[in-house]
Amino acid sequence: MGNTKNYYSILGVLPTAEPVVIQAAYRALAMKYHPDKWTGDKTTADRRMREINEAYQVLSNEQSRKRYDGARPKMEFDDYDFDSDATNDAFRDAEQAQRSDWEIALEYYPDLDAICAELRRTSTKLAFAFRTTLLETRNFTGREELAKQLRASFMETYFGRNPTILEFARTLIQGGYKDAAKELNRAVTVLGANADDGLIIGRIREKFFRKGLTPAEKRSAREAAETLLRTGYVSDAVALVEKLGGTVRTVKKGAVPLFGNYEYVVSVLGEDHRFGSEWSLAHWVIKTIAPLVLS
């Protein structure tokens, strides 16, 4: 076939996507870029529709998909592409159209929204694939296994099977550090599956999470992270954030200062994160920030 286009990326699906997900993604994107719906530049919509139609024509047919997969460049990992805003919008619109069926499913399986939200923190495409597959197959009893398979496929596609690399990738993604995750993907793509994971992780930590810190400040941040992991105290979580040059502030959610009517905003390492309680704030710093700081 000799085609280097990434049709899976064009449709916003994984290379392991089931036919029902490919079809649903195509419909969502075609609706997004339809001339009657698109409000932006017409040439952009025309170009995207040509790409979408071309990708769907190949991937929707079992034989042409096999030929395409066989002709794709032989790479250990796909390039890590976070979902574009347009793809996110298209998938959200499609999910809204499914809302009535999803709400019925939630009455009987109330954990579905939590599972979906956890997948969405990794990628919108995973949440979309999860909902679409369940609503089409009606195999709700297999929901947890489906989520596990989708998550594993996503991580392996972009980061391989090295457990240390995978754990670091999960930490980056859950923390919302997209640039660092992309750098990790590029590193394992160039250096290969057998590369020194400690070298890769150490370099990314220095590049993204210790940049601008003096040696003394780096030692201080590591000590604060170690203390937090021992105690789990909220005060120690705040201390670690501040060691990294970040801030924690309390914001009132409503006009009336009632108990529980506040949220906590953590600004650290170039990102803002909001939490409904001190406990959730501390838990996030323990699970996300401390591992990024420690060598």
Buried (B, 14 or more C-beta within 10 A) or exposed (E): EEEEBBBBBBBBBBBBBBEBBBBBBBBBBBBBBEEEEBEEEEEEBEEBBEBBBBBBEBBBEEEEBEBBBEEBEEEEBBEBBBBEEBBBBBBBEBBEEBEEEBEEBEEEBEEBEEBBEBBBBBBBBBBBBBBBBBBBEEEEEEBEEBBEBBBEBBBBBBBBEBEEBBBBBBBBBBBBBEEBBBBBBEBBBEBEBEBEBEEBBEBBBEEBBBEEBEEEBBEBBBBBBBBBBEEBEBEBBBBBBBBBEBEBEEEEEEEEEEEEEBBBBBBBBEEEBEBEEBEBBBBBBBEBBBBBBEE
